[in-house]
Amino acid sequence: MTRLLSRRWWLALAAALALAPLPASAQNKVLLRVSTPAVADDWHGKMWTVFKEALEKSAPGEFDVQVNLNAALFKQGAEPAAMARGNLELAAISAFDIAKLVPEFSIFTSGYVIRDPAHLQKVFNGPIGDEMFKLVADKMDVTVLSPIYLGTRQVTLRDQRPVKTPADLKGVKLRMPASKEWLFLGEALGASATPLAFGEVYLGLKTGTIDGQDNPLPTVRAAKFYEVTKQIVLTQHLVDGIFIAVSNKAWKAMSPAQQQKVKAAAQAAARFNDENRLKEEGQLVDFFKQQGLTVTTPDVEAFRRTVQQAYAASEYGKSWPKGLLDRIGAVK
Ligand code: KDO
């Protein structure tokens, strides 16, 4: 009798537990953790709020989007490995991060390959993008949801100096993000490339452990690098695209309807970033001049020639699929 009662008691308890509403946090929400080194005031930091809000609207209560800015969750460049380990679902990964695992992609780390933001969009939203993102999905186990425009990278210096050609950057300690693919670009520009995480650049410029850095103008504004910079050299050396990507583990666990909503939210975030960034990029030279900075235009052709030659002769140039450089150039 006692045994019977206790069995019934357990069955009743199990049924009650199955029916009881779970607290909101424990419900079956799809967890989407985002990690980015972007600062809150940068468009590609703000775009993640657009992403989150778009999903809250299209799929109320279905997703738990957790945005971590300032590399608070994973350090810059560590995102793809975290995604592979299942510790991170979403990030905007750079061509440089991709090139480590997909050598063919290093074509987009080379200076002076992509001409301008419109060219960037056409290349990545066409057949070349499809082919390259397929390689990324196969080799990195992530799905690219949308390319975004990070901006056109320029060199900024803490002290003024005449810079016309790459030879004028000789001996300049130019900070680059910490990977050999980035350092190669800095060296190709003629400088002494010095690795440093994004979060340490402001202090490096202020204290003089570095002489300069390279970034798109909207980032120079958002991260306040202009406060510790005297000169901007408009080298225009890299029209920089980064890629909103989701880990395949998270992607495959979603229903087709959820996938469609996540992709739409990523595209809305990308549109927000691209529109604002482009607009601001066009206005910033005036702003920096008002802040007392000198803005100079070098011999861009000389930089183009030197950088292109360096890549062509490098291990990177040799890993580019035959004909791809010409195909990219032919996209109009
Ligand atoms: C940078 O460290 O210079 C860089 O611009 C590299 C980009 O790939 C990207 O990581 C970016 O920083 C961060 O998102 C911060 O803006």
py3Dmol code that shows the C-alpha trace and the ligand (Angstrom):
import py3Dmol

protein = """\
ATOM      1  CA  MET A   1       0.000   0.000   0.000  1.00  0.00           C
ATOM      2  CA  THR A   2       2.729   2.425   1.033  1.00  0.00           C
ATOM      3  CA  ARG A   3       4.686   1.469  -2.100  1.00  0.00           C
ATOM      4  CA  LEU A   4       1.591   2.042  -4.246  1.00  0.00           C
ATOM      5  CA  LEU A   5       0.938   5.427  -2.690  1.00  0.00           C
ATOM      6  CA  SER A   6       4.459   6.574  -3.115  1.00  0.00           C
ATOM      7  CA  ARG A   7       4.399   5.471  -6.779  1.00  0.00           C
ATOM      8  CA  ARG A   8       1.192   7.422  -7.354  1.00  0.00           C
ATOM      9  CA  TRP A   9       2.697  10.353  -5.536  1.00  0.00           C
ATOM     10  CA  TRP A  10       5.730  10.373  -7.821  1.00  0.00           C
ATOM     11  CA  LEU A  11       3.570  10.087 -10.963  1.00  0.00           C
ATOM     12  CA  ALA A  12       1.415  13.015  -9.813  1.00  0.00           C
ATOM     13  CA  LEU A  13       4.492  15.075  -9.083  1.00  0.00           C
ATOM     14  CA  ALA A  14       5.948  14.304 -12.519  1.00  0.00           C
ATOM     15  CA  ALA A  15       2.679  15.302 -14.221  1.00  0.00           C
ATOM     16  CA  ALA A  16       2.485  18.532 -12.217  1.00  0.00           C
ATOM     17  CA  LEU A  17       6.040  19.413 -13.130  1.00  0.00           C
ATOM     18  CA  ALA A  18       5.390  18.766 -16.806  1.00  0.00           C
ATOM     19  CA  LEU A  19       2.412  21.145 -16.760  1.00  0.00           C
ATOM     20  CA  ALA A  20       3.914  23.876 -14.587  1.00  0.00           C
ATOM     21  CA  PRO A  21       4.976  26.963 -16.596  1.00  0.00           C
ATOM     22  CA  LEU A  22       8.755  27.377 -16.617  1.00  0.00           C
ATOM     23  CA  PRO A  23      10.256  30.733 -15.714  1.00  0.00           C
ATOM     24  CA  ALA A  24      10.801  32.855 -18.838  1.00  0.00           C
ATOM     25  CA  SER A  25      14.594  32.503 -18.701  1.00  0.00           C
ATOM     26  CA  ALA A  26      14.400  28.714 -18.759  1.00  0.00           C
ATOM     27  CA  GLN A  27      11.905  28.456 -21.585  1.00  0.00           C
ATOM     28  CA  ASN A  28      13.056  27.066 -24.892  1.00  0.00           C
ATOM     29  CA  LYS A  29      14.474  30.283 -26.252  1.00  0.00           C
ATOM     30  CA  VAL A  30      17.222  29.977 -28.820  1.00  0.00           C
ATOM     31  CA  LEU A  31      20.352  31.429 -27.245  1.00  0.00           C
ATOM     32  CA  LEU A  32      22.293  33.717 -29.583  1.00  0.00           C
ATOM     33  CA  ARG A  33      25.474  35.043 -27.949  1.00  0.00           C
ATOM     34  CA  VAL A  34      27.251  37.786 -29.877  1.00  0.00           C
ATOM     35  CA  SER A  35      30.852  38.831 -29.253  1.00  0.00           C
ATOM     36  CA  THR A  36      32.504  41.823 -30.920  1.00  0.00           C
ATOM     37  CA  PRO A  37      35.472  44.112 -30.205  1.00  0.00           C
ATOM     38  CA  ALA A  38      33.376  47.048 -31.478  1.00  0.00           C
ATOM     39  CA  VAL A  39      32.780  49.987 -29.130  1.00  0.00           C
ATOM     40  CA  ALA A  40      29.201  50.975 -28.268  1.00  0.00           C
ATOM     41  CA  ASP A  41      29.340  54.175 -30.318  1.00  0.00           C
ATOM     42  CA  ASP A  42      30.483  52.471 -33.523  1.00  0.00           C
ATOM     43  CA  TRP A  43      27.865  51.591 -36.140  1.00  0.00           C
ATOM     44  CA  HIS A  44      28.884  47.947 -36.211  1.00  0.00           C
ATOM     45  CA  GLY A  45      28.445  47.893 -32.418  1.00  0.00           C
ATOM     46  CA  LYS A  46      25.013  49.545 -32.626  1.00  0.00           C
ATOM     47  CA  MET A  47      23.914  47.238 -35.445  1.00  0.00           C
ATOM     48  CA  TRP A  48      23.632  44.339 -32.983  1.00  0.00           C
ATOM     49  CA  THR A  49      20.859  46.219 -31.164  1.00  0.00           C
ATOM     50  CA  VAL A  50      19.106  46.535 -34.529  1.00  0.00           C
ATOM     51  CA  PHE A  51      19.566  42.761 -34.972  1.00  0.00           C
ATOM     52  CA  LYS A  52      18.145  42.019 -31.507  1.00  0.00           C
ATOM     53  CA  GLU A  53      15.171  44.358 -31.942  1.00  0.00           C
ATOM     54  CA  ALA A  54      14.376  42.971 -35.404  1.00  0.00           C
ATOM     55  CA  LEU A  55      14.159  39.465 -33.918  1.00  0.00           C
ATOM     56  CA  GLU A  56      12.083  40.635 -30.954  1.00  0.00           C
ATOM     57  CA  LYS A  57       9.620  42.002 -33.505  1.00  0.00           C
ATOM     58  CA  SER A  58       9.586  39.135 -36.011  1.00  0.00           C
ATOM     59  CA  ALA A  59       9.783  36.328 -33.421  1.00  0.00           C
ATOM     60  CA  PRO A  60       8.637  37.618 -30.008  1.00  0.00           C
ATOM     61  CA  GLY A  61       9.998  35.467 -27.169  1.00  0.00           C
ATOM     62  CA  GLU A  62      11.744  32.979 -29.478  1.00  0.00           C
ATOM     63  CA  PHE A  63      15.342  34.173 -29.203  1.00  0.00           C
ATOM     64  CA  ASP A  64      17.579  35.245 -26.351  1.00  0.00           C
ATOM     65  CA  VAL A  65      20.086  37.600 -28.029  1.00  0.00           C
ATOM     66  CA  GLN A  66      22.980  38.544 -25.732  1.00  0.00           C
ATOM     67  CA  VAL A  67      25.235  41.263 -27.153  1.00  0.00           C
ATOM     68  CA  ASN A  68      28.782  41.573 -25.742  1.00  0.00           C
ATOM     69  CA  LEU A  69      30.709  44.634 -26.960  1.00  0.00           C
ATOM     70  CA  ASN A  70      34.361  45.692 -26.373  1.00  0.00           C
ATOM     71  CA  ALA A  71      35.614  42.085 -26.722  1.00  0.00           C
ATOM     72  CA  ALA A  72      34.078  41.469 -23.280  1.00  0.00           C
ATOM     73  CA  LEU A  73      33.217  37.835 -24.037  1.00  0.00           C
ATOM     74  CA  PHE A  74      36.003  36.754 -26.442  1.00  0.00           C
ATOM     75  CA  LYS A  75      39.133  38.557 -27.437  1.00  0.00           C
ATOM     76  CA  GLN A  76      39.402  39.993 -30.925  1.00  0.00           C
ATOM     77  CA  GLY A  77      40.027  37.259 -33.490  1.00  0.00           C
ATOM     78  CA  ALA A  78      39.096  34.436 -31.079  1.00  0.00           C
ATOM     79  CA  GLU A  79      35.464  34.409 -32.220  1.00  0.00           C
ATOM     80  CA  PRO A  80      35.700  31.698 -34.942  1.00  0.00           C
ATOM     81  CA  ALA A  81      37.361  29.254 -32.512  1.00  0.00           C
ATOM     82  CA  ALA A  82      34.707  30.015 -29.875  1.00  0.00           C
ATOM     83  CA  MET A  83      32.003  29.363 -32.479  1.00  0.00           C
ATOM     84  CA  ALA A  84      33.626  26.048 -33.407  1.00  0.00           C
ATOM     85  CA  ARG A  85      33.685  25.014 -29.728  1.00  0.00           C
ATOM     86  CA  GLY A  86      29.977  25.853 -29.335  1.00  0.00           C
ATOM     87  CA  ASN A  87      30.651  28.739 -26.910  1.00  0.00           C
ATOM     88  CA  LEU A  88      29.471  31.478 -29.251  1.00  0.00           C
ATOM     89  CA  GLU A  89      26.713  31.672 -31.830  1.00  0.00           C
ATOM     90  CA  LEU A  90      27.241  34.951 -33.692  1.00  0.00           C
ATOM     91  CA  ALA A  91      30.030  37.371 -34.635  1.00  0.00           C
ATOM     92  CA  ALA A  92      31.115  39.722 -37.399  1.00  0.00           C
ATOM     93  CA  ILE A  93      34.293  38.014 -38.555  1.00  0.00           C
ATOM     94  CA  SER A  94      36.967  39.701 -40.616  1.00  0.00           C
ATOM     95  CA  ALA A  95      38.516  38.519 -43.872  1.00  0.00           C
ATOM     96  CA  PHE A  96      41.743  38.138 -41.855  1.00  0.00           C
ATOM     97  CA  ASP A  97      40.115  35.721 -39.390  1.00  0.00           C
ATOM     98  CA  ILE A  98      38.688  33.748 -42.291  1.00  0.00           C
ATOM     99  CA  ALA A  99      41.995  33.677 -44.208  1.00  0.00           C
ATOM    100  CA  LYS A 100      43.642  31.784 -41.336  1.00  0.00           C
ATOM    101  CA  LEU A 101      41.427  28.783 -42.083  1.00  0.00           C
ATOM    102  CA  VAL A 102      40.449  29.484 -45.691  1.00  0.00           C
ATOM    103  CA  PRO A 103      43.665  30.665 -47.423  1.00  0.00           C
ATOM    104  CA  GLU A 104      41.782  31.516 -50.639  1.00  0.00           C
ATOM    105  CA  PHE A 105      39.963  34.252 -48.702  1.00  0.00           C
ATOM    106  CA  SER A 106      43.223  36.157 -48.147  1.00  0.00           C
ATOM    107  CA  ILE A 107      42.536  37.854 -51.475  1.00  0.00           C
ATOM    108  CA  PHE A 108      40.183  40.115 -49.474  1.00  0.00           C
ATOM    109  CA  THR A 109      42.917  40.957 -46.954  1.00  0.00           C
ATOM    110  CA  SER A 110      45.088  42.375 -49.697  1.00  0.00           C
ATOM    111  CA  GLY A 111      45.197  46.122 -50.093  1.00  0.00           C
ATOM    112  CA  TYR A 112      43.798  47.659 -53.253  1.00  0.00           C
ATOM    113  CA  VAL A 113      41.778  44.651 -54.486  1.00  0.00           C
ATOM    114  CA  ILE A 114      38.279  45.982 -53.739  1.00  0.00           C
ATOM    115  CA  ARG A 115      37.804  49.422 -55.323  1.00  0.00           C
ATOM    116  CA  ASP A 116      35.045  51.010 -53.267  1.00  0.00           C
ATOM    117  CA  PRO A 117      32.010  50.182 -51.074  1.00  0.00           C
ATOM    118  CA  ALA A 118      29.721  49.571 -54.079  1.00  0.00           C
ATOM    119  CA  HIS A 119      32.272  47.139 -55.551  1.00  0.00           C
ATOM    120  CA  LEU A 120      32.453  45.368 -52.189  1.00  0.00           C
ATOM    121  CA  GLN A 121      28.674  44.859 -52.131  1.00  0.00           C
ATOM    122  CA  LYS A 122      28.551  43.611 -55.719  1.00  0.00           C
ATOM    123  CA  VAL A 123      31.413  41.150 -55.223  1.00  0.00           C
ATOM    124  CA  PHE A 124      29.986  39.632 -52.059  1.00  0.00           C
ATOM    125  CA  ASN A 125      26.344  39.651 -53.105  1.00  0.00           C
ATOM    126  CA  GLY A 126      27.101  37.894 -56.413  1.00  0.00           C
ATOM    127  CA  PRO A 127      28.527  34.549 -57.590  1.00  0.00           C
ATOM    128  CA  ILE A 128      31.997  35.228 -56.126  1.00  0.00           C
ATOM    129  CA  GLY A 129      30.454  35.771 -52.690  1.00  0.00           C
ATOM    130  CA  ASP A 130      28.402  32.557 -53.055  1.00  0.00           C
ATOM    131  CA  GLU A 131      31.519  30.520 -53.926  1.00  0.00           C
ATOM    132  CA  MET A 132      33.662  32.004 -51.192  1.00  0.00           C
ATOM    133  CA  PHE A 133      30.978  31.703 -48.493  1.00  0.00           C
ATOM    134  CA  LYS A 134      30.490  28.043 -49.469  1.00  0.00           C
ATOM    135  CA  LEU A 135      34.210  27.478 -48.791  1.00  0.00           C
ATOM    136  CA  VAL A 136      33.820  29.301 -45.465  1.00  0.00           C
ATOM    137  CA  ALA A 137      30.836  27.118 -44.479  1.00  0.00           C
ATOM    138  CA  ASP A 138      32.711  23.919 -45.382  1.00  0.00           C
ATOM    139  CA  LYS A 139      36.032  24.784 -43.769  1.00  0.00           C
ATOM    140  CA  MET A 140      34.932  26.842 -40.750  1.00  0.00           C
ATOM    141  CA  ASP A 141      31.516  25.402 -39.960  1.00  0.00           C
ATOM    142  CA  VAL A 142      29.883  28.832 -39.918  1.00  0.00           C
ATOM    143  CA  THR A 143      27.251  30.338 -42.212  1.00  0.00           C
ATOM    144  CA  VAL A 144      27.734  33.887 -43.479  1.00  0.00           C
ATOM    145  CA  LEU A 145      24.429  35.753 -43.153  1.00  0.00           C
ATOM    146  CA  SER A 146      25.504  39.098 -44.581  1.00  0.00           C
ATOM    147  CA  PRO A 147      28.622  41.057 -45.529  1.00  0.00           C
ATOM    148  CA  ILE A 148      28.921  44.499 -43.990  1.00  0.00           C
ATOM    149  CA  TYR A 149      31.057  47.510 -44.876  1.00  0.00           C
ATOM    150  CA  LEU A 150      33.520  48.290 -42.088  1.00  0.00           C
ATOM    151  CA  GLY A 151      34.912  51.239 -43.999  1.00  0.00           C
ATOM    152  CA  THR A 152      37.983  52.203 -45.984  1.00  0.00           C
ATOM    153  CA  ARG A 153      41.120  51.886 -43.903  1.00  0.00           C
ATOM    154  CA  GLN A 154      43.435  54.906 -43.586  1.00  0.00           C
ATOM    155  CA  VAL A 155      46.693  55.405 -41.719  1.00  0.00           C
ATOM    156  CA  THR A 156      46.638  57.721 -38.700  1.00  0.00           C
ATOM    157  CA  LEU A 157      49.789  59.014 -36.946  1.00  0.00           C
ATOM    158  CA  ARG A 158      50.370  60.379 -33.440  1.00  0.00           C
ATOM    159  CA  ASP A 159      53.002  62.818 -34.797  1.00  0.00           C
ATOM    160  CA  GLN A 160      53.062  64.641 -38.105  1.00  0.00           C
ATOM    161  CA  ARG A 161      55.399  63.628 -40.916  1.00  0.00           C
ATOM    162  CA  PRO A 162      55.373  63.971 -44.678  1.00  0.00           C
ATOM    163  CA  VAL A 163      54.001  60.756 -46.216  1.00  0.00           C
ATOM    164  CA  LYS A 164      53.835  60.486 -49.985  1.00  0.00           C
ATOM    165  CA  THR A 165      54.987  56.926 -50.684  1.00  0.00           C
ATOM    166  CA  PRO A 166      55.467  53.695 -48.682  1.00  0.00           C
ATOM    167  CA  ALA A 167      59.151  54.631 -48.236  1.00  0.00           C
ATOM    168  CA  ASP A 168      58.012  57.510 -46.003  1.00  0.00           C
ATOM    169  CA  LEU A 169      56.515  55.035 -43.520  1.00  0.00           C
ATOM    170  CA  LYS A 170      59.866  53.307 -43.017  1.00  0.00           C
ATOM    171  CA  GLY A 171      60.477  52.743 -39.302  1.00  0.00           C
ATOM    172  CA  VAL A 172      56.977  53.891 -38.301  1.00  0.00           C
ATOM    173  CA  LYS A 173      55.605  51.532 -35.630  1.00  0.00           C
ATOM    174  CA  LEU A 174      52.211  50.980 -37.179  1.00  0.00           C
ATOM    175  CA  ARG A 175      49.829  49.083 -34.961  1.00  0.00           C
ATOM    176  CA  MET A 176      47.947  46.266 -36.681  1.00  0.00           C
ATOM    177  CA  PRO A 177      45.585  43.674 -35.168  1.00  0.00           C
ATOM    178  CA  ALA A 178      47.502  40.692 -33.831  1.00  0.00           C
ATOM    179  CA  SER A 179      47.745  38.156 -36.622  1.00  0.00           C
ATOM    180  CA  LYS A 180      50.317  37.479 -39.315  1.00  0.00           C
ATOM    181  CA  GLU A 181      47.792  38.286 -42.057  1.00  0.00           C
ATOM    182  CA  TRP A 182      47.288  41.791 -40.625  1.00  0.00           C
ATOM    183  CA  LEU A 183      50.998  42.320 -39.984  1.00  0.00           C
ATOM    184  CA  PHE A 184      51.734  41.467 -43.603  1.00  0.00           C
ATOM    185  CA  LEU A 185      49.438  44.292 -44.718  1.00  0.00           C
ATOM    186  CA  GLY A 186      51.203  46.759 -42.405  1.00  0.00           C
ATOM    187  CA  GLU A 187      54.611  45.724 -43.730  1.00  0.00           C
ATOM    188  CA  ALA A 188      53.352  45.922 -47.323  1.00  0.00           C
ATOM    189  CA  LEU A 189      52.461  49.565 -46.624  1.00  0.00           C
ATOM    190  CA  GLY A 190      56.132  50.160 -45.831  1.00  0.00           C
ATOM    191  CA  ALA A 191      55.803  50.425 -42.035  1.00  0.00           C
ATOM    192  CA  SER A 192      57.120  48.386 -39.098  1.00  0.00           C
ATOM    193  CA  ALA A 193      53.943  46.531 -38.228  1.00  0.00           C
ATOM    194  CA  THR A 194      53.353  46.101 -34.479  1.00  0.00           C
ATOM    195  CA  PRO A 195      50.628  43.735 -33.163  1.00  0.00           C
ATOM    196  CA  LEU A 196      48.182  45.113 -30.602  1.00  0.00           C
ATOM    197  CA  ALA A 197      44.563  44.361 -29.689  1.00  0.00           C
ATOM    198  CA  PHE A 198      42.009  46.986 -30.688  1.00  0.00           C
ATOM    199  CA  GLY A 199      41.183  47.800 -27.061  1.00  0.00           C
ATOM    200  CA  GLU A 200      44.789  48.867 -26.399  1.00  0.00           C
ATOM    201  CA  VAL A 201      45.237  51.197 -29.370  1.00  0.00           C
ATOM    202  CA  TYR A 202      44.066  54.411 -27.680  1.00  0.00           C
ATOM    203  CA  LEU A 203      46.579  54.057 -24.861  1.00  0.00           C
ATOM    204  CA  GLY A 204      49.315  52.950 -27.267  1.00  0.00           C
ATOM    205  CA  LEU A 205      48.855  56.157 -29.276  1.00  0.00           C
ATOM    206  CA  LYS A 206      48.668  58.277 -26.163  1.00  0.00           C
ATOM    207  CA  THR A 207      51.822  56.891 -24.565  1.00  0.00           C
ATOM    208  CA  GLY A 208      53.791  56.470 -27.778  1.00  0.00           C
ATOM    209  CA  THR A 209      54.320  52.705 -27.668  1.00  0.00           C
ATOM    210  CA  ILE A 210      53.032  52.893 -31.252  1.00  0.00           C
ATOM    211  CA  ASP A 211      53.458  55.684 -33.826  1.00  0.00           C
ATOM    212  CA  GLY A 212      50.236  55.062 -35.681  1.00  0.00           C
ATOM    213  CA  GLN A 213      47.448  52.683 -36.559  1.00  0.00           C
ATOM    214  CA  ASP A 214      45.106  51.970 -39.455  1.00  0.00           C
ATOM    215  CA  ASN A 215      41.315  51.998 -39.334  1.00  0.00           C
ATOM    216  CA  PRO A 216      38.318  53.384 -41.202  1.00  0.00           C
ATOM    217  CA  LEU A 217      37.458  56.979 -40.271  1.00  0.00           C
ATOM    218  CA  PRO A 218      34.151  56.135 -38.493  1.00  0.00           C
ATOM    219  CA  THR A 219      36.118  53.891 -36.131  1.00  0.00           C
ATOM    220  CA  VAL A 220      38.761  56.589 -35.586  1.00  0.00           C
ATOM    221  CA  ARG A 221      35.860  58.776 -34.440  1.00  0.00           C
ATOM    222  CA  ALA A 222      33.936  56.196 -32.402  1.00  0.00           C
ATOM    223  CA  ALA A 223      37.005  54.887 -30.533  1.00  0.00           C
ATOM    224  CA  LYS A 224      38.237  58.474 -30.083  1.00  0.00           C
ATOM    225  CA  PHE A 225      41.633  57.749 -31.666  1.00  0.00           C
ATOM    226  CA  TYR A 226      41.548  61.286 -33.101  1.00  0.00           C
ATOM    227  CA  GLU A 227      42.124  62.633 -29.586  1.00  0.00           C
ATOM    228  CA  VAL A 228      45.611  61.066 -29.635  1.00  0.00           C
ATOM    229  CA  THR A 229      46.346  61.514 -33.354  1.00  0.00           C
ATOM    230  CA  LYS A 230      47.853  64.500 -35.200  1.00  0.00           C
ATOM    231  CA  GLN A 231      47.680  63.331 -38.808  1.00  0.00           C
ATOM    232  CA  ILE A 232      45.482  61.223 -41.039  1.00  0.00           C
ATOM    233  CA  VAL A 233      47.038  59.916 -44.256  1.00  0.00           C
ATOM    234  CA  LEU A 234      44.349  58.992 -46.776  1.00  0.00           C
ATOM    235  CA  THR A 235      46.032  55.855 -48.100  1.00  0.00           C
ATOM    236  CA  GLN A 236      42.651  54.165 -48.770  1.00  0.00           C
ATOM    237  CA  HIS A 237      44.537  50.902 -48.639  1.00  0.00           C
ATOM    238  CA  LEU A 238      41.743  48.501 -47.732  1.00  0.00           C
ATOM    239  CA  VAL A 239      38.024  48.684 -48.483  1.00  0.00           C
ATOM    240  CA  ASP A 240      37.246  46.485 -45.523  1.00  0.00           C
ATOM    241  CA  GLY A 241      34.332  44.072 -45.409  1.00  0.00           C
ATOM    242  CA  ILE A 242      33.426  42.006 -42.369  1.00  0.00           C
ATOM    243  CA  PHE A 243      30.898  39.207 -42.277  1.00  0.00           C
ATOM    244  CA  ILE A 244      27.994  38.535 -39.946  1.00  0.00           C
ATOM    245  CA  ALA A 245      28.242  34.800 -39.372  1.00  0.00           C
ATOM    246  CA  VAL A 246      26.407  32.203 -37.277  1.00  0.00           C
ATOM    247  CA  SER A 247      27.887  28.899 -36.092  1.00  0.00           C
ATOM    248  CA  ASN A 248      26.525  25.976 -38.100  1.00  0.00           C
ATOM    249  CA  LYS A 249      25.677  24.175 -34.867  1.00  0.00           C
ATOM    250  CA  ALA A 250      23.270  26.989 -33.905  1.00  0.00           C
ATOM    251  CA  TRP A 251      22.089  27.450 -37.495  1.00  0.00           C
ATOM    252  CA  LYS A 252      21.208  23.791 -38.029  1.00  0.00           C
ATOM    253  CA  ALA A 253      19.324  23.617 -34.722  1.00  0.00           C
ATOM    254  CA  MET A 254      16.897  26.316 -35.974  1.00  0.00           C
ATOM    255  CA  SER A 255      13.706  25.647 -37.914  1.00  0.00           C
ATOM    256  CA  PRO A 256      13.618  27.004 -41.502  1.00  0.00           C
ATOM    257  CA  ALA A 257      11.271  29.775 -40.309  1.00  0.00           C
ATOM    258  CA  GLN A 258      13.706  30.751 -37.552  1.00  0.00           C
ATOM    259  CA  GLN A 259      16.619  30.707 -39.991  1.00  0.00           C
ATOM    260  CA  GLN A 260      14.727  33.027 -42.283  1.00  0.00           C
ATOM    261  CA  LYS A 261      14.038  35.468 -39.418  1.00  0.00           C
ATOM    262  CA  VAL A 262      17.641  35.420 -38.212  1.00  0.00           C
ATOM    263  CA  LYS A 263      18.901  36.080 -41.747  1.00  0.00           C
ATOM    264  CA  ALA A 264      16.436  38.949 -42.211  1.00  0.00           C
ATOM    265  CA  ALA A 265      17.541  40.451 -38.871  1.00  0.00           C
ATOM    266  CA  ALA A 266      21.208  40.199 -39.911  1.00  0.00           C
ATOM    267  CA  GLN A 267      20.414  41.909 -43.200  1.00  0.00           C
ATOM    268  CA  ALA A 268      18.552  44.705 -41.394  1.00  0.00           C
ATOM    269  CA  ALA A 269      21.579  45.162 -39.097  1.00  0.00           C
ATOM    270  CA  ALA A 270      23.911  45.238 -42.096  1.00  0.00           C
ATOM    271  CA  ARG A 271      21.767  47.847 -43.877  1.00  0.00           C
ATOM    272  CA  PHE A 272      21.740  50.003 -40.748  1.00  0.00           C
ATOM    273  CA  ASN A 273      25.523  49.793 -40.439  1.00  0.00           C
ATOM    274  CA  ASP A 274      26.264  50.353 -44.119  1.00  0.00           C
ATOM    275  CA  GLU A 275      23.972  53.364 -44.551  1.00  0.00           C
ATOM    276  CA  ASN A 276      25.166  55.147 -41.428  1.00  0.00           C
ATOM    277  CA  ARG A 277      28.817  54.290 -41.895  1.00  0.00           C
ATOM    278  CA  LEU A 278      28.904  55.448 -45.512  1.00  0.00           C
ATOM    279  CA  LYS A 279      27.173  58.702 -44.675  1.00  0.00           C
ATOM    280  CA  GLU A 280      29.476  59.419 -41.748  1.00  0.00           C
ATOM    281  CA  GLU A 281      32.617  58.416 -43.632  1.00  0.00           C
ATOM    282  CA  GLY A 282      31.842  61.141 -46.183  1.00  0.00           C
ATOM    283  CA  GLN A 283      31.650  63.824 -43.489  1.00  0.00           C
ATOM    284  CA  LEU A 284      34.489  62.969 -41.159  1.00  0.00           C
ATOM    285  CA  VAL A 285      37.450  64.664 -42.867  1.00  0.00           C
ATOM    286  CA  ASP A 286      35.868  68.023 -42.023  1.00  0.00           C
ATOM    287  CA  PHE A 287      35.201  66.913 -38.469  1.00  0.00           C
ATOM    288  CA  PHE A 288      38.819  65.812 -37.942  1.00  0.00           C
ATOM    289  CA  LYS A 289      40.121  69.081 -39.402  1.00  0.00           C
ATOM    290  CA  GLN A 290      37.910  70.959 -36.942  1.00  0.00           C
ATOM    291  CA  GLN A 291      39.526  68.894 -34.190  1.00  0.00           C
ATOM    292  CA  GLY A 292      42.923  70.248 -35.279  1.00  0.00           C
ATOM    293  CA  LEU A 293      44.188  67.195 -37.178  1.00  0.00           C
ATOM    294  CA  THR A 294      46.098  67.464 -40.443  1.00  0.00           C
ATOM    295  CA  VAL A 295      44.608  65.354 -43.224  1.00  0.00           C
ATOM    296  CA  THR A 296      46.995  64.573 -46.094  1.00  0.00           C
ATOM    297  CA  THR A 297      46.664  62.728 -49.407  1.00  0.00           C
ATOM    298  CA  PRO A 298      49.654  60.587 -50.387  1.00  0.00           C
ATOM    299  CA  ASP A 299      50.584  59.207 -53.792  1.00  0.00           C
ATOM    300  CA  VAL A 300      47.917  56.480 -53.672  1.00  0.00           C
ATOM    301  CA  GLU A 301      49.203  54.954 -56.935  1.00  0.00           C
ATOM    302  CA  ALA A 302      52.630  54.425 -55.344  1.00  0.00           C
ATOM    303  CA  PHE A 303      50.986  52.688 -52.362  1.00  0.00           C
ATOM    304  CA  ARG A 304      48.821  50.602 -54.692  1.00  0.00           C
ATOM    305  CA  ARG A 305      51.807  49.428 -56.750  1.00  0.00           C
ATOM    306  CA  THR A 306      53.939  48.531 -53.723  1.00  0.00           C
ATOM    307  CA  VAL A 307      51.162  46.709 -51.886  1.00  0.00           C
ATOM    308  CA  GLN A 308      50.000  44.790 -54.961  1.00  0.00           C
ATOM    309  CA  GLN A 309      53.559  43.678 -55.717  1.00  0.00           C
ATOM    310  CA  ALA A 310      54.071  42.522 -52.134  1.00  0.00           C
ATOM    311  CA  TYR A 311      50.930  40.367 -52.225  1.00  0.00           C
ATOM    312  CA  ALA A 312      51.606  38.956 -55.680  1.00  0.00           C
ATOM    313  CA  ALA A 313      55.025  37.708 -54.525  1.00  0.00           C
ATOM    314  CA  SER A 314      53.763  36.339 -51.187  1.00  0.00           C
ATOM    315  CA  GLU A 315      52.404  33.010 -49.927  1.00  0.00           C
ATOM    316  CA  TYR A 316      49.005  34.788 -49.894  1.00  0.00           C
ATOM    317  CA  GLY A 317      49.007  35.651 -53.602  1.00  0.00           C
ATOM    318  CA  LYS A 318      49.921  32.049 -54.365  1.00  0.00           C
ATOM    319  CA  SER A 319      46.872  30.718 -52.511  1.00  0.00           C
ATOM    320  CA  TRP A 320      44.361  32.743 -54.554  1.00  0.00           C
ATOM    321  CA  PRO A 321      42.269  30.633 -56.945  1.00  0.00           C
ATOM    322  CA  LYS A 322      43.402  31.048 -60.547  1.00  0.00           C
ATOM    323  CA  GLY A 323      41.604  33.913 -62.273  1.00  0.00           C
ATOM    324  CA  LEU A 324      39.849  35.170 -59.117  1.00  0.00           C
ATOM    325  CA  LEU A 325      41.704  38.494 -59.002  1.00  0.00           C
ATOM    326  CA  ASP A 326      40.650  39.257 -62.588  1.00  0.00           C
ATOM    327  CA  ARG A 327      37.080  38.138 -61.920  1.00  0.00           C
ATOM    328  CA  ILE A 328      36.881  40.462 -58.893  1.00  0.00           C
ATOM    329  CA  GLY A 329      38.317  43.311 -60.951  1.00  0.00           C
ATOM    330  CA  ALA A 330      35.753  42.654 -63.707  1.00  0.00           C
ATOM    331  CA  VAL A 331      32.765  43.071 -61.343  1.00  0.00           C
ATOM    332  CA  LYS A 332      31.276  46.441 -62.261  1.00  0.00           C
TER     333      LYS A 332
END
"""
ligand_1 = """\
16
KDO
C 41.046 46.739 -35.764
O 41.384 46.100 -34.752
O 41.767 47.596 -36.264
C 39.718 46.384 -36.410
O 39.337 47.440 -37.288
C 39.837 45.070 -37.173
C 38.462 44.614 -37.640
O 38.545 43.354 -38.292
C 37.491 44.535 -36.470
O 37.881 43.499 -35.573
C 37.454 45.875 -35.755
O 38.770 46.281 -35.363
C 36.658 45.827 -34.455
O 35.358 45.391 -34.710
C 36.634 47.171 -33.735
O 36.065 48.196 -34.535
"""
view = py3Dmol.view(width=600, height=400)
view.addModel(protein, "pdb")
view.setStyle({"model": 0}, {"cartoon": {"style": "trace"}})
view.addModel(ligand_1, "xyz")
view.setStyle({"model": 1}, {"stick": {}})
view.zoomTo()
view.show()
